[in-house]
Amino acid sequence: MLNAVLSIAMLSAFLLLYGAWKRWSRDGASQQIWLMIAAALVIFANVAIWVVPDQKGQSLVTGGVDQH
């Protein structure tokens, strides 16, 4: 289930970037374009936090969180 959520998050981030690019080519720069880019970057960062392994080779997706 988590893999599906991460996949949907990545798709939405790429769609935000695509929408920002299309709007930029049509209307020029605006605040909405920068907000779309910022939202996509936040989504990418959140997915990276979950997926990128630490020094021990564990990530949040693989269950590398210690429960103390």
Buried (B, 14 or more C-beta within 10 A) or exposed (E): EEEEEBEEBBEEBEEBBEBBEEBBEEEEEEEEBEEBBEBBEEBBEEBEEBBEEEEEEEBBBEEEEEEE
